[in-house]
Protein backbone atom coordinates (compact mmCIF):
# COMPACT_ATOMS: atom_id res chain seq x y z
CA UNK A 1 0.00 0.00 0.00
CA UNK A 2 2.81 2.42 0.86
CA UNK A 3 5.10 3.90 -1.72
CA UNK A 4 7.63 5.18 0.78
CA UNK A 5 11.13 3.79 0.74
CA UNK A 6 12.07 1.16 3.22
CA UNK A 7 14.78 2.57 5.50
CA UNK A 8 15.52 -0.70 7.27
CA UNK A 9 18.10 -2.24 5.01
CA UNK A 10 19.23 -5.82 5.54
CA UNK A 11 22.53 -6.29 7.34
CA UNK A 12 25.21 -6.63 4.67
CA UNK A 13 28.52 -8.39 4.81
CA UNK A 14 29.91 -11.47 6.39
CA UNK A 15 28.59 -10.62 9.88
CA UNK A 16 24.91 -10.60 8.92
CA UNK A 17 24.30 -13.59 11.21
CA UNK A 18 25.05 -11.34 14.20
CA UNK A 19 21.90 -9.30 13.52
CA UNK A 20 21.50 -5.56 13.07
CA UNK A 21 21.65 -4.56 16.76
CA UNK A 22 24.98 -3.10 17.89
CA UNK A 23 24.47 -4.50 21.40
CA UNK A 24 24.23 -8.10 20.22
CA UNK A 25 27.11 -7.66 17.80
CA UNK A 26 29.33 -6.31 20.57
CA UNK A 27 28.18 -9.00 23.02
CA UNK A 28 28.72 -11.91 20.61
CA UNK A 29 32.13 -10.66 19.50
CA UNK A 30 33.23 -10.13 23.11
CA UNK A 31 31.90 -13.57 24.09
CA UNK A 32 33.74 -15.26 21.19
CA UNK A 33 36.93 -13.37 22.06
CA UNK A 34 36.69 -14.33 25.73
CA UNK A 35 35.96 -18.00 25.01
CA UNK A 36 38.79 -18.13 22.47
CA UNK A 37 41.17 -16.54 24.98
CA UNK A 38 40.10 -19.05 27.65
CA UNK A 39 40.68 -21.96 25.27
CA UNK A 40 44.15 -20.71 24.32
CA UNK A 41 44.99 -20.10 27.99
CA UNK A 42 43.91 -23.59 29.10
CA UNK A 43 45.78 -25.23 26.22
CA UNK A 44 48.92 -23.20 26.91
CA UNK A 45 48.71 -24.02 30.62
CA UNK A 46 48.44 -27.74 29.95
CA UNK A 47 51.41 -27.64 27.56
CA UNK A 48 53.61 -25.45 29.72
CA UNK A 49 52.94 -27.32 32.96
CA UNK A 50 53.41 -30.79 31.43
CA UNK A 51 57.10 -31.28 32.29
CA UNK A 52 57.01 -29.61 35.76
CA UNK A 53 53.88 -31.55 36.63
CA UNK A 54 55.40 -34.86 35.56
CA UNK A 55 58.57 -34.18 37.58
CA UNK A 56 56.52 -33.21 40.63
CA UNK A 57 54.45 -36.40 40.49
CA UNK A 58 57.53 -38.55 39.84
CA UNK A 59 59.36 -37.06 42.83
CA UNK A 60 56.30 -37.67 44.98
CA UNK A 61 56.07 -41.32 43.89
CA UNK A 62 59.83 -41.85 44.34
CA UNK A 63 59.71 -40.37 47.84
CA UNK A 64 56.74 -42.53 48.88
CA UNK A 65 58.32 -45.72 47.50
CA UNK A 66 61.72 -44.97 49.05
CA UNK A 67 60.31 -44.10 52.48
CA UNK A 68 58.00 -47.12 52.45
CA UNK A 69 60.82 -49.45 51.45
CA UNK A 70 63.14 -48.07 54.12
CA UNK A 71 60.40 -48.29 56.77
CA UNK A 72 59.64 -51.91 55.93
CA UNK A 73 63.30 -52.83 55.73
CA UNK A 74 64.25 -51.46 59.14
CA UNK A 75 61.10 -52.40 61.02
CA UNK A 76 60.85 -55.44 63.21
CA UNK A 77 59.06 -58.37 61.53
CA UNK A 78 56.47 -58.45 64.31
CA UNK A 79 55.62 -54.80 63.74
CA UNK A 80 55.39 -54.86 59.93
CA UNK A 81 51.72 -55.76 59.91
CA UNK A 82 50.92 -52.84 62.20
CA UNK A 83 53.07 -50.55 60.00
CA UNK A 84 51.29 -51.68 56.83
CA UNK A 85 47.92 -51.06 58.52
CA UNK A 86 48.99 -47.53 59.53
CA UNK A 87 50.18 -46.76 55.99
CA UNK A 88 46.92 -47.99 54.49
CA UNK A 89 44.70 -46.25 57.04
CA UNK A 90 46.41 -42.88 57.32
CA UNK A 91 48.35 -42.41 54.09
CA UNK A 92 46.38 -44.44 51.55
CA UNK A 93 49.48 -46.53 50.81
CA UNK A 94 49.07 -50.27 50.40
CA UNK A 95 51.86 -52.80 49.90
CA UNK A 96 51.22 -56.19 48.33
CA UNK A 97 53.56 -58.97 47.26
CA UNK A 98 54.04 -59.10 43.50
CA UNK A 99 53.00 -62.52 42.18
CA UNK A 100 53.39 -63.95 38.73
CA UNK A 101 49.68 -64.77 38.78
CA UNK A 102 48.60 -61.13 39.27
CA UNK A 103 46.15 -59.87 36.69
CA UNK A 104 47.69 -56.59 35.63
CA UNK A 105 46.12 -53.83 33.51
CA UNK A 106 48.29 -51.09 32.11
CA UNK A 107 48.19 -47.62 33.60
CA UNK A 108 46.00 -45.03 31.96
CA UNK A 109 47.88 -43.33 29.15
CA UNK A 110 47.93 -39.54 29.43
CA UNK A 111 50.27 -36.85 28.15
CA UNK A 112 52.15 -37.13 31.45
CA UNK A 113 52.57 -40.93 31.47
CA UNK A 114 55.78 -41.23 29.36
CA UNK A 115 57.59 -38.47 31.28
CA UNK A 116 56.38 -39.77 34.65
CA UNK A 117 57.43 -43.38 34.02
CA UNK A 118 60.82 -42.37 32.62
CA UNK A 119 61.54 -40.21 35.64
CA UNK A 120 60.52 -42.93 38.15
CA UNK A 121 62.48 -45.66 36.34
CA UNK A 122 65.51 -43.39 36.30
CA UNK A 123 65.46 -43.35 40.10
CA UNK A 124 64.03 -46.78 41.03
CA UNK A 125 65.50 -48.88 38.22
CA UNK A 126 64.47 -49.99 34.76
CA UNK A 127 62.73 -53.08 36.20
CA UNK A 128 60.07 -50.87 37.79
CA UNK A 129 56.60 -51.73 36.54
CA UNK A 130 53.46 -49.61 36.47
CA UNK A 131 49.80 -50.61 36.43
CA UNK A 132 46.40 -48.98 36.65
CA UNK A 133 44.62 -52.03 38.02
CA UNK A 134 45.93 -55.22 39.67
CA UNK A 135 43.56 -58.07 40.44
CA UNK A 136 40.60 -55.76 39.72
CA UNK A 137 41.78 -53.20 42.31
CA UNK A 138 42.06 -49.75 40.78
CA UNK A 139 44.80 -47.34 41.82
CA UNK A 140 48.26 -46.17 40.89
CA UNK A 141 50.48 -49.28 41.13
CA UNK A 142 54.27 -49.21 41.07
CA UNK A 143 56.63 -52.09 41.80
CA UNK A 144 59.76 -52.06 44.00
CA UNK A 145 62.14 -54.59 45.54
CA UNK A 146 63.17 -55.47 49.08
CA UNK A 147 65.97 -58.03 49.32
CA UNK A 148 65.26 -59.47 45.86
CA UNK A 149 61.54 -59.75 46.66
CA UNK A 150 59.11 -57.85 44.45
CA UNK A 151 56.24 -55.87 45.87
CA UNK A 152 53.44 -53.68 44.61
CA UNK A 153 52.90 -50.27 46.18
CA UNK A 154 49.47 -48.88 45.47
CA UNK A 155 48.57 -45.20 45.85
CA UNK A 156 45.08 -43.76 45.64
CA UNK A 157 44.75 -41.90 42.37
CA UNK A 158 43.38 -38.88 44.23
CA UNK A 159 46.91 -38.25 45.57
CA UNK A 160 48.28 -37.97 42.03
CA UNK A 161 45.52 -36.96 39.66
CA UNK A 162 44.96 -33.34 38.80
CA UNK A 163 41.50 -31.86 38.77
CA UNK A 164 39.01 -34.15 37.11
CA UNK A 165 37.24 -33.33 33.87
CA UNK A 166 34.05 -32.53 35.78
CA UNK A 167 35.96 -30.08 37.97
CA UNK A 168 37.53 -28.45 34.95
CA UNK A 169 34.10 -28.25 33.35
CA UNK A 170 32.62 -26.65 36.47
CA UNK A 171 35.42 -24.11 36.76
CA UNK A 172 35.19 -23.35 33.06
CA UNK A 173 31.41 -22.89 33.26
CA UNK A 174 31.70 -20.48 36.21
CA UNK A 175 34.49 -18.56 34.48
CA UNK A 176 32.53 -18.43 31.23
CA UNK A 177 29.41 -17.23 33.04
CA UNK A 178 31.33 -14.45 34.77
CA UNK A 179 32.96 -13.53 31.46
CA UNK A 180 29.60 -13.36 29.67
CA UNK A 181 28.13 -11.23 32.46
CA UNK A 182 31.13 -8.95 32.07
CA UNK A 183 30.56 -8.89 28.30
CA UNK A 184 26.94 -7.83 28.88
CA UNK A 185 28.03 -4.93 31.10
CA UNK A 186 30.75 -3.90 28.67
CA UNK A 187 28.32 -4.05 25.74
CA UNK A 188 25.75 -1.98 27.62
CA UNK A 189 28.42 0.50 28.67
CA UNK A 190 29.49 0.91 25.05
CA UNK A 191 26.07 0.84 23.41
CA UNK A 192 23.83 2.60 25.92
CA UNK A 193 25.00 6.13 24.96
CA UNK A 194 24.53 5.27 21.28
CA UNK A 195 21.08 3.80 21.96
CA UNK A 196 20.11 6.91 23.93
CA UNK A 197 21.32 9.13 21.09
CA UNK A 198 19.44 7.03 18.52
CA UNK A 199 16.22 7.18 20.58
CA UNK A 200 16.52 10.97 20.88
CA UNK A 201 17.04 11.27 17.11
CA UNK A 202 13.96 9.10 16.45
CA UNK A 203 11.93 11.28 18.81
CA UNK A 204 12.94 14.37 16.86
CA UNK A 205 11.91 12.77 13.57
CA UNK A 206 8.47 12.15 15.11
CA UNK A 207 8.18 15.79 16.10
CA UNK A 208 8.66 15.09 19.80
CA UNK A 209 10.91 16.93 22.22
CA UNK A 210 13.38 14.49 23.85
CA UNK A 211 15.08 15.20 27.14
CA UNK A 212 18.64 16.59 26.90
CA UNK A 213 21.28 13.87 26.72
CA UNK A 214 23.58 13.54 29.77
CA UNK A 215 26.94 15.16 29.13
CA UNK A 216 29.05 12.69 31.08
CA UNK A 217 31.15 9.63 30.41
CA UNK A 218 34.10 9.29 28.00
CA UNK A 219 35.27 12.35 26.08
CA UNK A 220 33.82 11.17 22.75
CA UNK A 221 30.39 10.51 24.30
CA UNK A 222 30.40 13.86 26.09
CA UNK A 223 31.29 15.68 22.88
CA UNK A 224 28.62 13.84 20.86
CA UNK A 225 25.89 14.47 23.47
CA UNK A 226 26.94 18.09 23.88
CA UNK A 227 26.77 18.62 20.11
CA UNK A 228 23.38 16.90 19.93
CA UNK A 229 21.99 19.03 22.76
CA UNK A 230 23.30 22.15 21.03
CA UNK A 231 21.63 21.02 17.80
CA UNK A 232 18.33 20.53 19.65
CA UNK A 233 18.58 24.00 21.15
CA UNK A 234 19.28 25.48 17.72
CA UNK A 235 16.35 23.61 16.18
CA UNK A 236 14.01 24.75 18.94
CA UNK A 237 15.19 28.32 18.53
CA UNK A 238 14.74 28.14 14.75
CA UNK A 239 11.27 26.63 15.22
CA UNK A 240 10.33 29.36 17.67
CA UNK A 241 11.74 32.11 15.46
CA UNK A 242 9.90 30.72 12.45
CA UNK A 243 6.62 30.62 14.33
CA UNK A 244 7.12 34.20 15.51
CA UNK A 245 8.05 35.38 12.01
CA UNK A 246 5.10 33.65 10.39
CA UNK A 247 2.75 34.96 13.07
CA UNK A 248 4.05 38.47 12.44
CA UNK A 249 3.70 38.06 8.70
CA UNK A 250 0.17 36.72 9.17
CA UNK A 251 -0.77 39.72 11.31
CA UNK A 252 0.85 42.20 8.92
CA UNK A 253 -0.78 40.65 5.83
CA UNK A 254 -4.23 39.92 7.19
CA UNK A 255 -4.75 43.52 8.27
CA UNK A 256 -4.46 44.92 4.73
CA UNK A 257 -6.40 41.92 3.37
CA UNK A 258 -9.26 42.72 5.72
CA UNK A 259 -9.07 46.37 4.64
CA UNK A 260 -9.09 45.36 0.98
CA UNK A 261 -12.12 43.12 1.54
CA UNK A 262 -13.93 46.06 3.09
CA UNK A 263 -12.95 48.34 0.22
CA UNK A 264 -14.07 45.76 -2.34
CA UNK A 265 -17.39 45.44 -0.55
CA UNK A 266 -17.91 49.21 -0.59
CA UNK A 267 -16.55 49.82 -4.08
CA UNK A 268 -18.89 50.27 -7.03
CA UNK A 269 -17.99 47.10 -8.90
CA UNK A 270 -20.05 44.71 -10.91
CA UNK A 271 -20.87 41.40 -9.27
CA UNK A 272 -18.37 39.36 -11.31
CA UNK A 273 -15.44 41.65 -10.48
CA UNK A 274 -16.42 41.83 -6.81
CA UNK A 275 -16.76 38.03 -6.59
CA UNK A 276 -13.40 37.49 -8.28
CA UNK A 277 -11.56 39.90 -6.00
CA UNK A 278 -13.20 38.45 -2.91
CA UNK A 279 -12.20 34.97 -4.04
CA UNK A 280 -8.58 36.05 -4.57
CA UNK A 281 -8.40 37.72 -1.18
CA UNK A 282 -9.97 34.67 0.49
CA UNK A 283 -7.40 32.49 -1.22
CA UNK A 284 -4.58 34.70 0.08
CA UNK A 285 -6.02 34.47 3.57
CA UNK A 286 -6.24 30.67 3.26
CA UNK A 287 -2.61 30.42 2.11
CA UNK A 288 -1.50 32.46 5.12
CA UNK A 289 -3.49 30.11 7.36
CA UNK A 290 -1.71 27.13 5.77
CA UNK A 291 1.67 28.70 6.50
CA UNK A 292 0.70 29.03 10.16
CA UNK A 293 -0.64 25.49 10.31
CA UNK A 294 2.62 24.14 8.89
CA UNK A 295 4.78 26.13 11.29
CA UNK A 296 2.67 25.48 14.38
CA UNK A 297 4.42 23.09 16.82
CA UNK A 298 2.66 20.09 18.31
CA UNK A 299 2.60 19.62 22.07
CA UNK A 300 2.34 15.94 22.97
CA UNK A 301 1.08 16.96 26.43
CA UNK A 302 -2.19 17.95 24.77
CA UNK A 303 -2.84 14.43 23.44
CA UNK A 304 -6.06 12.80 24.59
CA UNK A 305 -8.05 9.75 23.38
CA UNK A 306 -9.76 10.78 20.14
CA UNK A 307 -12.68 9.01 18.44
CA UNK A 308 -11.43 8.88 14.85
CA UNK A 309 -14.74 7.63 13.48
CA UNK A 310 -16.45 10.61 15.09
CA UNK A 311 -13.99 13.03 13.46
CA UNK A 312 -14.53 11.43 10.06
CA UNK A 313 -18.30 11.52 10.48
CA UNK A 314 -18.16 15.21 11.40
CA UNK A 315 -15.98 15.96 8.36
CA UNK A 316 -18.38 14.01 6.15
CA UNK A 317 -21.34 16.06 7.42
CA UNK A 318 -19.49 19.34 6.81
CA UNK A 319 -18.36 18.34 3.31
CA UNK A 320 -21.80 16.94 2.48
CA UNK A 321 -23.28 20.44 2.69
CA UNK A 322 -21.27 21.45 -0.37
CA UNK A 323 -22.94 21.07 -3.74
CA UNK A 324 -19.93 19.56 -5.54
CA UNK A 325 -19.26 16.71 -3.09
CA UNK A 326 -20.79 13.27 -2.67
CA UNK A 327 -19.58 11.41 0.45
CA UNK A 328 -19.72 7.69 1.18
CA UNK A 329 -18.34 6.38 4.46
CA UNK A 330 -17.53 3.04 6.07
CA UNK A 331 -16.64 3.79 9.67
CA UNK A 332 -16.00 1.11 12.27
CA UNK A 333 -17.04 2.07 15.80
CA UNK A 334 -14.69 2.46 18.77
CA UNK A 335 -11.59 3.35 16.77
CA UNK A 336 -9.70 5.49 19.29
CA UNK A 337 -6.22 6.98 18.94
CA UNK A 338 -4.31 9.29 21.22
CA UNK A 339 -3.65 12.74 19.82
CA UNK A 340 -4.68 16.36 19.51
CA UNK A 341 -8.30 16.40 18.28
CA UNK A 342 -8.00 19.85 16.68
CA UNK A 343 -4.95 18.90 14.64
CA UNK A 344 -6.38 15.51 13.63
CA UNK A 345 -9.59 17.27 12.56
CA UNK A 346 -7.49 19.68 10.48
CA UNK A 347 -5.71 16.71 8.86
CA UNK A 348 -8.99 15.07 7.83
CA UNK A 349 -10.41 18.37 6.61
CA UNK A 350 -7.30 18.98 4.47
CA UNK A 351 -7.58 15.52 2.90
CA UNK A 352 -11.29 15.93 2.20
CA UNK A 353 -10.69 19.39 0.72
CA UNK A 354 -7.88 18.06 -1.51
CA UNK A 355 -10.16 15.24 -2.69
CA UNK A 356 -12.96 17.78 -3.36
CA UNK A 357 -10.70 20.04 -5.40
CA UNK A 358 -8.69 17.52 -7.37
CA UNK A 359 -10.70 14.29 -7.20
CA UNK A 360 -13.40 14.94 -9.80
CA UNK A 361 -13.61 12.30 -12.49
CA UNK A 362 -13.77 13.21 -16.17
CA UNK A 363 -16.06 16.11 -16.90
CA UNK A 364 -18.08 15.60 -13.75
CA UNK A 365 -18.59 18.55 -11.42
CA UNK A 366 -19.17 16.23 -8.47
CA UNK A 367 -16.29 14.81 -6.42
CA UNK A 368 -17.05 11.33 -5.14
CA UNK A 369 -15.14 10.88 -1.87
CA UNK A 370 -15.00 7.67 0.20
CA UNK A 371 -14.07 7.74 3.87
CA UNK A 372 -13.20 4.61 5.83
CA UNK A 373 -11.89 3.90 9.32
CA UNK A 374 -11.04 0.57 10.93
CA UNK A 375 -8.55 -1.18 13.21
CA UNK A 376 -5.73 -3.03 11.46
CA UNK A 377 -3.72 -5.01 14.01
CA UNK A 378 -2.57 -2.55 16.65
CA UNK A 379 -3.01 0.45 14.37
CA UNK A 380 -5.97 2.61 13.40
CA UNK A 381 -6.31 2.90 9.61
CA UNK A 382 -7.99 5.91 7.99
CA UNK A 383 -8.47 6.10 4.20
CA UNK A 384 -9.69 9.03 2.09
CA UNK A 385 -10.10 8.17 -1.59
CA UNK A 386 -11.41 10.00 -4.64
CA UNK A 387 -12.18 9.19 -8.28
CA UNK A 388 -9.87 11.67 -9.99
CA UNK A 389 -6.92 11.07 -12.26
CA UNK A 390 -4.55 10.08 -9.47
CA UNK A 391 -0.83 10.85 -9.28
CA UNK A 392 2.08 9.38 -11.25
CA UNK A 393 3.94 6.84 -9.13
CA UNK A 394 7.23 8.70 -9.62
CA UNK A 395 5.74 11.84 -8.02
CA UNK A 396 4.28 10.20 -4.89
CA UNK A 397 7.21 11.06 -2.63
CA UNK A 398 7.71 14.52 -4.12
CA UNK A 399 4.09 15.42 -3.37
CA UNK A 400 4.81 15.14 0.37
CA UNK A 401 7.34 17.98 0.26
CA UNK A 402 6.35 21.52 1.24
CA UNK A 403 5.36 23.91 -1.58
CA UNK A 404 5.06 21.08 -4.10
CA UNK A 405 2.27 21.34 -6.66
CA UNK A 406 1.57 18.77 -9.35
CA UNK A 407 -0.42 20.90 -11.79
CA UNK A 408 -0.46 18.42 -14.65
CA UNK A 409 -1.36 15.41 -12.50
CA UNK A 410 -4.16 16.85 -10.42
CA UNK A 411 -5.36 19.85 -12.40
CA UNK A 412 -4.10 22.06 -9.62
CA UNK A 413 -4.41 25.79 -10.18
CA UNK A 414 -4.54 27.22 -6.66
CA UNK A 415 -3.01 26.63 -3.26
CA UNK A 416 0.39 26.85 -1.63
CA UNK A 417 1.43 23.21 -1.94
CA UNK A 418 1.37 22.72 1.84
CA UNK A 419 -1.73 20.52 2.16
CA UNK A 420 -0.07 17.08 2.27
CA UNK A 421 3.06 18.50 3.93
CA UNK A 422 0.91 19.70 6.83
CA UNK A 423 -0.86 16.34 6.98
CA UNK A 424 2.38 14.35 7.05
CA UNK A 425 3.96 16.69 9.60
CA UNK A 426 1.03 16.32 12.00
CA UNK A 427 0.73 12.56 11.50
CA UNK A 428 4.44 12.02 12.07
CA UNK A 429 4.21 13.96 15.33
CA UNK A 430 1.41 11.59 16.33
CA UNK A 431 3.74 8.59 15.73
CA UNK A 432 1.77 7.67 12.63
CA UNK A 433 2.52 7.23 8.93
CA UNK A 434 1.09 8.64 5.72
CA UNK A 435 0.74 6.42 2.64
CA UNK A 436 -0.30 7.36 -0.90
CA UNK A 437 -1.41 5.03 -3.65
CA UNK A 438 -3.49 5.18 -6.80
CA UNK A 439 -6.93 3.62 -6.59
CA UNK A 440 -7.91 0.79 -8.89
CA UNK A 441 -10.16 2.35 -11.49
CA UNK A 442 -8.71 5.84 -11.08
CA UNK A 443 -8.22 8.25 -8.25
CA UNK A 444 -5.97 8.64 -5.24
CA UNK A 445 -6.12 6.87 -1.88
CA UNK A 446 -4.54 8.63 1.10
CA UNK A 447 -4.08 6.22 4.02
CA UNK A 448 -3.13 7.19 7.57
CA UNK A 449 -2.06 4.76 10.27
CA UNK A 450 -2.03 5.81 13.93
CA UNK A 451 -1.34 3.80 17.07
CA UNK A 452 -4.58 2.88 18.79
CA UNK A 453 -5.09 4.10 22.33
N, C-alpha and C positions, 0 to 999 in steps of 0.2 A: 504494500500500500504506500509506503514512504519512498520518496525519491531522494532523500538525503543520503549523503555518503556515510558509510560505516567507518567510524573512527577507531574501532577496536580491531587492529590488525593482528593476524596470527603471529605467534612468536617465531621469528626466523632463526635460522642458524642451527648449529649442531646441538645447542642446549635447549631446544624447544621442549624436551621432556621434563625440564625443571619447572615449566609453567611460566606465566607472565608476571607473577608477583615477585617483587624484589626481596621480600622477607624470606620466602621459601627458597629462592635461588641462593641467598646468602646462607641460610640454615643448612641446606643440603651440601653446598660446597664446603662449609666449615665442618660438617659432620664427616664427609668423605675425607677431608684433610686430617681430621683428628684420628679417625679410625686407621687411615693409612700410616700415620705417624706411630700409633700404638703398635701396629703390626710390625713395622720396621724396628721399633724399639725392642719388642719382645724377641724377635728373631736375632737381633744384634746381641741382646743379653745372653741368649742361649748359646750363641757361637762363642762370644768372648769368655763366658764363664766355664766353658767346657773343660779346658785343661786344668784351671785351678780347682774346679769342683771335683774332677776325677782324682787329683792329687790329695785333696782333703779327705775324700772317702777312703782312698787307699791307705793313707796314714792312720785313719781311724781304725780300719780293719786290721792293719799290721799291729797297731798298739794293743788292740783287744786280744788278738791271737797270741802275741808275745807274752802279755801279762798273764793270760789264762794258762799258757804252757808253763811258764815259770812257777805259777802258783800251784799247779798240779804236780810239777816235778819236785818241789821242795816241801810239799805238805805230807804229813804222816798218812800212811795208807788207811788208817782207821778214820781219819778225818776227811778223806776225799769225798765221800758221799755227802757229808754235811756241806763241804765247799761247793760241790756241784749244785746242791739244792739252793744255796744262797745265790749263786750266779744266775740260776734260772729264775728264782723268785724276784730278785732285786734288780738285776741287770738285763734280764731277757737273753742271757747267754746260755746255750745248751751245748753239752759236749757228748757225742756219741762215738762209739767205736766204728771205724770204717770197715765194712765187710764186703767181700766180693759179691755177695748176693744182694747188696743194696740196689733198689730200683731208683736210678738217678735220671732226673730230667734236667736238661741244660738251663743255665740261667737266662733270664730274659735279656734279649739283645737290645741295647739302647745305644745312643751315640757316645755314652760314657763307658760302655762295657770293655771295648778293646784297651783303652787307656788305663782303666781301673785294674784289669787283670794283669796287664804288663807291669804295672807298678808293684802290685802285690807279689807277683812271681819274682820280680827283681829282688825283693827283700826276703821272701820266705822260701824261695827255691822254685826251679822250673817244674818240679813234680807236684806243685800245688794245684789242686783241682777246685772247680767251682760248680755249683749246682743251684737251681732255683727250687727244686723239690726233690726230696729223698724219702722214699717209702711213703709217698702221698702226703708228706708233711711239707708245707710251703714255708719258705724263709730264704735267707741269704746264707748259703752253705759254702764253707771253705775248709779245705783239709789241711792238717798239719801233723807233724810227727813228734812222738815222745819215745825216745829209746827204741827206735826202729818200728814202733807201733804207730799205725795210722789212725787218726781220729777225724771226726767231723765236728766243726764248730758252727753252730747255727745262730744267726742273729735275726731278730725281728726286722722285717723290711722297713718298719716305721723309723728305725734308727738311721737308715741310710737313704731312703727315698726322699726326693724333693717333694714339693707340693704336688698333690695329685691333680689329674686333669679337671676334676670337678672343682677343686679349689681355684685352679687357674681360671676356669670358666666363671666362677663366682666373682673373683677379683676383677676379671675383665669386664663382666657385666656391670658391676658397681662403677668401675672407672668410666666405662662407656656412657652409663647413665649420667654421671656427673659431667662428663664432657659435653653430652647433648644438651643438658640443662644450661651449661655455660654457653653453648652455641646459640641457644634460644635467647639468652640475655644479650649476647653480643649482637645478634641479628636485630633484636628490638632496639638496642642502643643505636645501631647504625641506621635502621630504617624508620624509626619513629619520627625523627624530624622531617624526613622526606615525605612520609605518609601525612604528617600534619600539614606540610606545605601543599601537597597535592589536594588534600581535602579543602583547604582554604581557597585554592585556585578554582576547584569545582564549584564552591559556594559562590564565588564571584561570577562565574559563567551563568549561574542560575539567578543572578540578580540579587543575591543575598549579601549580607554584611557580616563576614566572619570576624571572630575576635582576633586582636593582634597576636602575632606569633611571639613566643617567648624568646628574648634575645639573650640566651645563655647557652652554654655548652662549648664545643670546640670552635675555633676561630672561623672556620669555613661556614659552620651552621649559623653562628651569630651574624656573620656578614650577609648570608643569604636571607635570613629572617629579617634583618634590619632593612635590607633593600626591598623586600616584599612589603613590609609595613610602610616604608616610605612611598612605595608605589600605590598602596591602598589609600594613603592620605592624599596623594596627588589626584587619584581618580575621584575620591570623594569631593575634593575641592573643585575639580573640573566639573563634576556633576552638579555641584551646588552653584557654581558660577554660571553654568549653562542654563540652569533653571531660572536663576535671577535674571540673566540676560533675556531669555525668551519671555519671561513674565513682563519685563520692562518693555520689550518690543510689542508684546500683545497689548499692553496698556496704551503705548504710544500710537499704535496703529488703529486700535478699535475706537479710540476717541474721534479721530477724523472720519472713520468709516460711519460711525453713528451720526456725525454731523452731515456727512454726504447723504446718508439715507433720509435725514430730515429735509435737506435741501431738495433732493429728488422728489420727495413727497409733496413739497410746497411749490415746486417749479411747474410752469405751464408746459407740460410735455404731453404728447399723445400717449395713449395707453401702451402701445408696443414699445416705445422708447423707455417709458417709465418701468415697465416690467423687465426689460432687458438690463437696465442699469441696476435695478434692485436685485436681480439674479446674480449679476457680477459681484456686487457688494456682499451679498450673502455668501457667495462662493469664497471670497477673500476672507470673510469672517470664519468660515468653516475651515479653511486652510490654516489660519492662525490657531484655531482650536486643536487641529491635528498636531501642529508643532508642540503645543503645550502638553497634549496627551503623550506624545513620544518622549518628551523630556521629563515628564513627571516621575519621580522615584516611587518605588513600591515598598511599603512598610509591612514586613511579614507579621509584625505584632497586631496588625489589623485583620488578620485572617480569621474567619469563622466558618463553621459548616454552612455550605451553600447548596440549596436545592437546584441542581442544574436543569432538571426538567421544568421547574417553575420558571427559571430565567428564559428558557427557550419558548415556553408557552406565552410568556409576556411579550417577548420579541415578535412572536408570530401574530399575536393580537394587534400590536402596534403596526407591523408591516401590512397586515390584512386590511387596514383602513385605506391604504393607498390603492389607487385605481389600476396601476400597472403591475400589480403583484398578485400572484396566486400561490398560497402557502399550503403545503401538505406536511403533516408531522407524524412521527412515530416515536413517542416518548415513553420510555419505561419509567415506572414510578420509583421513588426512593433511591435516586442516583444523587449521592451527596459527596461533594468534594470540599476541601478546606481552602479558602481563599478570600479575596476581597470581592464582595458581591458587586460593588460599583464598577470595578475594573473588568470583572468577568462579563457583566452586562454590556459594557462598552465593547468588549471583544465580539460578543455575539451580534450586537447591533452593527458593527463594522462589517462583519462577514455577510450579514443579511443585506446591508446596503450595497456592498460590492456585487453580490449576486443579483440584486435588483437593477443595478446600472449596466452590468456587463454580461448578464446571463440570459438575455432574450434570445430566443431561437429564431433564425431566419428573418422573416419580415414581420414577425409578431411583435406587438407592442406590450405584450404581457410576459412578465418574467415568472416562470414556474420554479419555485424554490421548495426543496424538500429538507426538512429538519428531522434529525433523529438523535436519540440519546439512549445509551444502554451501558451496562457494566460488562467489560471484557477482561476477565481474570481479576486482577487487583487494580485495574484502571477503569476510569470513566471515559467513555468514548462518545464524542460529539461530532456529528457530521452535518455540514451545510453544503448542499449540492444544487447546481442549476442546470439549465439545458442550453447553454450558450455554445460558443465555438471552442471553448477550452483554451489551453495554453500549450505551446510546443514543449516537448519534454526537455529540450536543451535549455529552456528559459525558466524552469521551475525554481531552481536555486536562486537565480538572479532576481526573481520577483520578490524574494524575501528581503532584499536589501532596501535601505531607506532611499527615497526619492527615485525609485525605479518605476517606470511606466512602460507597459507593453502596448503601444497604441495599435499596432497592426494585429496583435493577437486577440485583444479584447475590445476593440473599438473604443478605446479610451481617449476622451477628449479633454476631460477636466480632472482636477484633483492634484494632490501634491506627491503622490507616490509613497505615502506613509501608511496606508491602510493596513497591509499585511505586515509591515515592519512593526507597527504598534501591536498588532495581534501577537506576533511571535515574541516580542519583548515581554509582554505581559504574561504570556503562557510560560515562557522560560523561567520567569521569576516565580511562577507557581509550581515549579518542578515538573512541568508538563512538556509536551512536544507537539509541534505543528507539522502536519503532513499534507502534501498536495498531490493530487492525481487526477487524470482525466477520466470522466465518467464514460462507461460503455454507452454508446449511442449519442455522444456529444455532451459537452458541458464539463464543468470543473467540480471536483469534490474536495472540500477543505475539511480535514479531520483533525480533531484535537483530542489528545489523551491527557488526563489529569489523574493523579493518585486519589483514590477514593478515601473518604474520611472514615 
